[in-house]
Amino acid sequence: MSYDLNSYFQLGLDSATNPQSSLVMNTIRTPVDSQSGRSGLSRVTFKVPKVGLITGDSMITLQFVQNGTPSTANVTPNFISGALGCIERCRILVDNKVLTDLEKPSLLEIPKMYSRATQNEVAQFQNKFLANQFETDVVPLSGLEQFDNTKTRYFTAADKTTDFQNVVRHRPSSEALSRVYGLHLKNLGAEFLENESLPVFLLGAQREMIIELYIHTDCREYLVPTMGTLQADDYVVNYANVELVTTHVQIPDDVQASEIANLQSQPVSYPLIDNYVVKGNRVMGADGTTDNKVFRINAQNRELHKLLMVNTNVSSQVQDNNRVVGNQKAIALGDESLQIKSNGLNLFERPITSQSLLYQQTTYAHNGMALKLPMNACRVDTRVKQMPPMTDNLGLNYRGNAKYLAIDFTNGNGGVYGGGSVQKQAMEIEHNVTPTDSTSPIQQNRTFNASFYLSVSKLLTIGARNVEISF
């Protein structure tokens, strides 16, 4: 097997005329460290093997197991994000410098995952790794969209309103009976691995690449009960069996030695797009009362590519009986009005109030691919409330809990550097919301976390004696 090594990073080789023979290999690593501190064991740390080029197929494998005698045995991973929702935070360090640090990576991945593929495609492929499977159907007579309980991981009674289940798939149990899931590094914040592999062999013997994972200690963040209610400590991650499975493109020894020697005269530059979260909060009032909020984000001197806005429940509002999405929610807060001031100029000619235009912004930010989730999952506003109400219990569990709003800041030039918009001053996001619903989801008289995921340009430079990571 031969690879065009220049497609991974600039080696200075003309591999089109002189292909280099190489092979792909997998290595498995157990954690080098685990730490308890907050409320039980929550962090695992891995050292990445410095072999060839690490690829986007690398993953963390883990499983969920019962913790004693749980309050309900009918439990399955989150239907939309699957096992990915268990990761609270992922950090990757190179030579003890932070390459990427991302909280709740599943909220960033869900719109990307469901825009690139249809619901059915996600259910077929990602189900193998993450156990996510979310499909809806349409009632022929009424035209209502509802949860398709015949194609997903459990079935309800015939009337679709009771909580009786006779089939539960991917049910966590003992270590011997529980399934093992694979969380790809590219879905945990290392988005750059989707496009180019990282030349970890250049780090040499003296420098390390470390992966730190912080895992939710409340199982209701990532598991849903298909019957009864779920307690925070009913299920846990089986920390003893968490492993790092890395996939590497192995490079011939002579090429490897030559490239390491070249570091003395020319460091290797690796441009990448990094993601991080800026957090705020908002307090919603009564039904029909507009909450006018201006968020200021300091992203000065950073080249911004994309902004994703997500509103989530605060930790004290974790539900123990949501049958579909658990606490991996992006909550629709009602009727919206959006204006963004970037570099002192309004991004839109006038504030956007049309929900269709707001939805289209997310399509622009994901390379023209629309989010393949039902309208009932994305929107609960005045217009949606005028439509025939959903009555299916499972439909009400996902209703308004997948509201993602992404804004595209790329300028069409492409590439990591030069393709985004450099921010010269603080960005102002004027997001006015009027709650319209008090049940599914609860929009009024509550405090929500407002999270802003920023995708920015970054540069990793590997030299002979040190590693530099740009701001």
C-alpha positions as a printed Julia matrix, in Angstrom:
471×3 Matrix{Float64}:
   0.0    0.0    0.0
   1.3    3.46  -0.87
   0.21   6.89   0.34
   0.67  10.38  -1.0
   2.34  11.69   2.15
   1.98  15.29   1.01
  -1.78  14.91   1.43
  -1.18  14.52   5.15
   1.39  17.28   5.68
   4.21  19.0    3.8
   7.12  16.58   3.7
   8.83  18.17   0.73
   8.52  14.89  -1.16
   7.11  14.38  -4.63
   5.19  11.26  -3.71
   3.15  11.35  -6.9
   6.23  10.23  -8.83
   7.92   8.5   -5.9
   5.22   6.87  -3.75
   6.31   5.78  -0.29
   5.4    2.31   0.87
   3.66   2.32   4.24
   0.98   0.5    6.18
  -1.82   1.23   8.59
  -1.51  -0.12  12.11
  -3.63  -0.01  15.25
  -2.32   0.29  18.79
  -4.31  -0.12  21.98
  -3.47   1.78  25.16
  -4.97   1.62  28.63
  -5.07   4.84  30.68
  -1.8    5.96  32.24
  -3.69   7.84  34.94
  -7.15   8.09  36.43
  -8.28  10.56  39.0
 -11.19  10.97  41.37
 -12.02  14.33  42.8
 -15.42  15.81  42.1
 -17.91  13.06  42.93
 -16.36   9.78  42.01
 -13.88   8.77  39.33
 -14.26  11.09  36.36
 -10.99  11.54  34.45
  -8.84   9.23  32.38
  -5.55  10.14  30.7
  -3.79   8.5   27.76
  -0.37   8.86  26.16
  -0.65   8.7   22.38
   1.82   6.3   20.71
   4.27   8.34  18.63
   4.14   6.13  15.56
   3.8    7.58  12.07
   0.71   9.74  11.53
  -2.34   9.43  13.76
  -5.56   9.38  11.73
  -9.21  10.3   12.23
 -10.14   6.65  12.76
  -8.56   6.68  16.22
 -11.1    6.25  18.99
 -11.8    5.82  22.67
 -13.6    2.59  23.55
 -15.79   2.35  26.65
 -18.85   0.65  28.04
 -21.58   1.42  30.55
 -22.34  -0.99  33.4
 -24.81  -1.21  36.24
 -23.74   0.34  39.54
 -25.2   -1.93  42.18
 -28.95  -2.45  41.83
 -30.31   0.31  39.58
 -33.77   1.8   40.01
 -34.65   0.64  36.48
 -33.05  -1.98  34.25
 -34.67  -0.72  31.04
 -32.03   1.8   30.01
 -30.37   2.61  26.69
 -27.96   5.32  25.42
 -29.26   8.7   24.27
 -31.15   8.32  20.98
 -29.62  11.32  19.2
 -26.01  11.53  20.42
 -25.63   7.97  21.71
 -22.64   7.15  23.91
 -20.92  10.38  22.8
 -22.96  12.27  25.39
 -20.99  10.77  28.29
 -17.95  12.99  27.59
 -18.06  16.14  29.66
 -14.75  17.53  28.42
 -11.86  16.48  26.18
  -8.37  17.99  26.26
  -5.46  17.18  23.96
  -2.01  18.4   25.01
   1.18  18.33  22.97
   4.42  18.9   24.9
   2.26  20.02  27.85
   0.63  22.74  25.71
  -3.11  22.7   25.03
  -3.88  21.78  21.42
  -7.65  21.61  21.93
  -9.96  21.84  24.93
 -13.68  21.29  24.31
 -16.58  20.91  26.72
 -19.63  18.8   25.8
 -18.34  17.88  22.33
 -21.57  16.01  21.53
 -23.51  19.29  21.22
 -21.07  20.43  18.53
 -21.15  17.07  16.73
 -24.91  16.5   16.57
 -25.69  19.21  13.95
 -22.64  18.19  11.93
 -23.58  14.52  12.11
 -27.22  15.06  11.15
 -26.46  17.49   8.34
 -23.97  15.25   6.55
 -26.27  12.23   6.57
 -29.95  11.43   6.76
 -31.53  10.09   9.94
 -31.48   6.61   8.46
 -27.82   6.83   7.41
 -26.85   7.98  10.9
 -28.87   5.14  12.39
 -27.14   2.59  10.16
 -23.52   3.78  10.5
 -23.14   5.71  13.74
 -25.26   3.16  15.56
 -22.35   0.73  15.29
 -20.01   3.07  17.14
 -22.19   5.34  19.25
 -25.55   3.52  19.54
 -27.43   6.6   18.37
 -30.59   5.88  16.43
 -33.2    8.55  15.96
 -35.93   8.21  13.34
 -39.38   9.7   12.88
 -42.33   8.91  10.65
 -45.5   10.7    9.52
 -49.05   9.7   10.43
 -50.82   9.27   7.05
 -54.19  10.73   8.06
 -53.12  13.74  10.12
 -49.7   14.47   8.63
 -48.18  14.7   12.11
 -44.55  13.74  12.5
 -43.84  11.48  15.42
 -41.18   9.27  16.91
 -40.86   6.02  14.96
 -40.86   3.5   17.76
 -40.82   0.54  15.35
 -37.37   1.36  13.94
 -35.48   2.38  17.03
 -34.24   0.59  20.08
 -37.45  -0.12  21.94
 -41.14  -0.54  21.25
 -44.01   0.98  23.19
 -47.49  -0.37  23.62
 -49.85  -0.16  20.67
 -51.37   3.14  21.76
 -47.89   4.78  21.86
 -48.77   6.72  24.99
 -47.94   4.3   27.78
 -44.41   3.58  28.98
 -44.53  -0.18  28.6
 -41.6   -1.57  26.62
 -41.08  -5.17  25.55
 -37.85  -4.75  23.6
 -34.78  -2.8   24.72
 -31.58  -2.87  22.69
 -28.1   -1.81  23.85
 -29.19  -2.21  27.46
 -26.26  -1.74  29.9
 -25.9   -4.59  32.33
 -22.9   -6.4   33.76
 -19.44  -6.08  32.19
 -19.86  -9.37  30.35
 -23.21  -8.4   28.82
 -22.74  -4.69  28.07
 -21.76  -3.45  24.64
 -18.5   -1.56  23.99
 -18.77   1.74  22.08
 -16.2    3.65  20.03
 -15.91   7.45  20.27
 -13.74   8.8   17.47
 -11.24  11.51  18.42
 -12.5   13.61  15.5
 -15.88  13.74  17.31
 -14.32  14.75  20.64
 -12.79  18.06  19.6
  -9.99  16.86  17.31
 -11.99  17.9   14.25
  -8.78  18.53  12.31
  -8.24  14.76  12.06
 -11.17  14.61   9.63
  -9.05  16.29   6.96
  -5.41  15.59   7.74
  -3.54  13.12   9.92
  -1.23  14.41  12.64
   2.52  13.58  12.32
   3.07  12.38  15.88
   6.38  10.71  15.01
   7.94  14.2   14.79
   7.5   14.64  18.53
  10.45  12.35  19.2
  11.3   10.7   22.47
  11.27  13.77  24.71
   7.77  15.13  24.01
   4.38  13.57  24.64
   0.88  13.89  23.24
  -1.67  13.47  26.03
  -5.44  12.95  25.81
  -7.51  13.77  28.89
 -11.17  12.77  29.09
 -13.56  14.01  31.75
 -16.66  11.83  31.96
 -20.05  12.83  33.34
 -20.65  11.33  36.77
 -24.43  11.7   36.33
 -25.58   8.88  34.05
 -28.76  10.82  33.19
 -26.6   13.01  30.95
 -26.13  10.21  28.41
 -28.56   7.36  29.24
 -32.36   7.36  28.94
 -34.78   5.1   30.84
 -37.31   3.29  28.66
 -39.37   2.61  31.77
 -39.51   4.22  35.2
 -37.05   6.86  36.37
 -33.28   6.93  36.41
 -31.04   7.95  39.3
 -27.73   9.77  38.82
 -25.57   6.86  40.01
 -27.57   3.9   38.65
 -25.03   3.33  35.87
 -21.36   4.23  35.43
 -18.64   4.04  32.82
 -16.52   0.92  33.27
 -13.27   2.81  33.86
 -11.2   -0.36  34.11
 -11.9   -1.11  30.44
 -11.64   2.37  28.89
  -9.02   2.17  26.14
  -7.45   4.33  23.46
  -7.35   2.6   20.07
  -5.2    4.66  17.71
  -4.89   4.15  13.97
  -1.58   5.22  12.44
  -0.16   5.54   8.95
   3.27   4.01   9.45
   6.1    5.68   7.55
   9.31   3.99   6.38
  12.22   4.39   8.8
  14.41   6.28   6.33
  11.67   8.83   5.57
  10.96   9.23   9.27
  14.62   9.82  10.1
  15.01  12.3    7.25
  11.99  14.36   8.33
  13.13  14.44  11.96
  16.56  15.65  10.81
  14.94  18.37   8.69
  13.34  19.82  11.83
  16.75  21.32  12.69
  16.48  23.72   9.75
  12.72  23.93   9.1
   9.95  23.33  11.67
   6.82  21.6   10.42
   3.66  23.71  10.47
   0.3   22.03  10.89
  -2.71  24.38  10.44
  -5.93  23.22  12.03
  -9.4   24.43  13.03
  -9.93  24.37  16.77
 -13.23  24.52  18.66
 -13.87  25.98  22.08
 -16.86  27.09  24.14
 -17.78  30.49  25.55
 -20.45  30.12  28.23
 -23.14  32.47  29.46
 -26.65  32.21  30.81
 -30.07  33.68  30.26
 -33.15  33.97  32.49
 -36.49  33.55  30.71
 -39.66  35.22  31.96
 -43.34  34.44  31.57
 -45.02  33.26  28.39
 -45.08  36.11  25.86
 -42.43  38.19  27.66
 -39.4   38.91  25.46
 -35.94  38.37  26.96
 -33.61  40.89  25.29
 -30.04  39.68  25.68
 -26.74  40.89  24.25
 -23.77  38.51  24.56
 -20.26  39.9   24.07
 -17.62  37.4   22.97
 -13.96  38.37  23.05
 -12.43  36.6   20.05
 -10.06  39.4   19.08
  -7.21  38.48  16.71
  -8.72  35.07  16.06
  -9.82  33.97  12.62
 -13.4   32.8   13.06
 -14.95  30.21  10.75
 -18.2   29.23  12.44
 -20.29  30.04  15.5
 -22.79  27.56  16.98
 -25.36  28.73  19.55
 -26.88  26.19  21.95
 -29.18  26.7   24.96
 -29.13  23.9   27.52
 -30.58  23.1   30.92
 -28.6   24.03  34.02
 -27.28  21.04  35.97
 -30.04  21.22  38.59
 -32.68  20.6   35.91
 -31.48  17.18  34.72
 -34.5   15.0   33.94
 -34.66  11.43  35.18
 -37.46  10.21  32.9
 -36.84  11.67  29.42
 -37.17   8.71  27.09
 -35.31  10.03  24.05
 -32.66  12.71  24.6
 -31.89  12.62  28.33
 -29.98  15.81  29.14
 -28.24  16.12  25.76
 -30.62  18.92  24.86
 -30.37  22.02  22.73
 -33.57  23.69  23.85
 -35.79  25.86  21.65
 -36.72  28.91  23.72
 -39.54  30.31  21.56
 -39.79  33.09  18.96
 -36.38  34.5   18.08
 -34.76  37.65  16.75
 -31.04  37.62  15.92
 -28.51  40.3   15.02
 -24.72  39.94  15.23
 -22.19  42.75  15.21
 -18.79  41.6   13.98
 -15.86  44.0   13.66
 -18.21  46.88  14.38
 -20.63  46.06  11.53
 -24.0   44.34  11.58
 -23.77  40.9   10.01
 -27.37  41.13   8.76
 -29.05  44.15   7.18
 -31.75  43.92   9.84
 -32.45  41.48  12.68
 -33.61  38.08  11.47
 -37.02  37.1   12.82
 -38.08  34.52  10.23
 -37.55  31.03  11.63
 -36.93  29.71   8.12
 -34.05  32.15   7.62
 -32.63  31.26  11.03
 -32.74  27.58  10.08
 -31.05  28.39   6.77
 -28.11  30.0    8.63
 -27.26  26.58  10.04
 -27.36  25.15   6.51
 -24.89  27.79   5.29
 -22.53  27.0    8.18
 -22.5   23.29   7.33
 -21.41  23.61   3.71
 -24.94  23.9    2.33
 -26.18  20.71   3.99
 -29.46  21.03   5.87
 -30.03  19.59   9.33
 -31.88  16.28   8.92
 -34.0   16.55  12.04
 -37.78  17.08  12.16
 -39.15  20.58  12.61
 -40.75  19.54  15.9
 -37.31  18.72  17.28
 -35.81  22.05  16.17
 -38.62  24.53  16.76
 -41.3   25.32  19.3
 -42.55  28.81  18.52
 -45.84  30.6   17.82
 -46.25  28.99  14.39
 -45.52  25.47  15.62
 -48.04  25.91  18.45
 -50.75  26.72  15.87
 -50.23  23.33  14.24
 -52.03  20.18  15.51
 -50.35  19.25  18.8
 -48.19  16.17  19.21
 -49.71  13.56  21.48
 -47.11  10.78  21.32
 -45.2   10.65  24.62
 -41.93   9.92  22.87
 -42.51  12.76  20.41
 -43.0   15.15  23.32
 -39.68  13.94  24.76
 -37.71  15.2   21.75
 -39.97  18.15  20.91
 -37.93  21.36  20.89
 -34.81  19.65  22.23
 -32.6   19.8   19.13
 -32.46  23.55  18.46
 -29.09  24.43  16.88
 -28.26  27.78  15.36
 -24.96  28.03  13.48
 -23.6   31.15  11.76
 -21.09  30.96   8.91
 -18.15  33.4    9.05
 -16.09  31.91   6.21
 -15.31  34.16   3.26
 -15.21  31.58   0.47
 -11.43  31.46   0.09
 -11.17  27.99   1.63
  -8.36  26.63   3.74
  -7.64  27.03   7.43
  -5.88  30.41   7.26
  -7.43  33.02   5.02
 -10.8   31.3    4.84
 -12.34  32.79   7.98
 -12.97  36.3    9.31
 -10.4   37.82  11.67
 -12.12  39.45  14.64
 -10.64  42.85  15.47
 -12.92  43.66  18.38
 -15.45  41.99  20.67
 -18.36  40.4   18.89
 -21.88  41.33  20.0
 -24.73  38.83  19.64
 -28.18  40.32  20.13
 -30.48  37.35  20.64
 -34.02  38.22  21.72
 -36.31  35.33  22.62
 -40.0   35.18  23.55
 -41.1   31.95  25.3
 -44.26  30.34  23.89
 -44.52  26.98  25.67
 -44.7   25.8   29.27
 -44.58  22.03  28.85
 -42.56  20.43  26.04
 -40.08  22.0   26.37
 -40.44  24.27  29.39
 -39.39  27.67  28.07
 -40.71  30.14  30.6
 -39.54  31.15  34.08
 -36.29  29.17  33.88
 -32.58  29.79  33.75
 -30.68  28.29  30.81
 -27.03  27.88  29.93
 -26.14  29.74  26.74
 -23.15  28.07  25.06
 -21.32  29.48  22.03
 -19.04  27.07  20.15
 -16.42  28.97  18.16
 -14.44  27.36  15.33
 -11.17  29.25  14.83
  -7.88  28.88  12.94
  -4.91  27.57  14.87
  -1.32  26.61  14.04
   0.73  23.78  15.5
   4.46  24.17  14.83
   6.78  21.26  15.63
  10.46  22.12  15.79
  13.56  20.18  16.73
  13.53  21.34  20.36
  10.09  22.74  21.07
   6.45  22.79  20.06
   4.51  26.02  19.54
   0.71  26.31  19.41
  -0.76  29.62  18.27
  -3.49  31.37  20.23
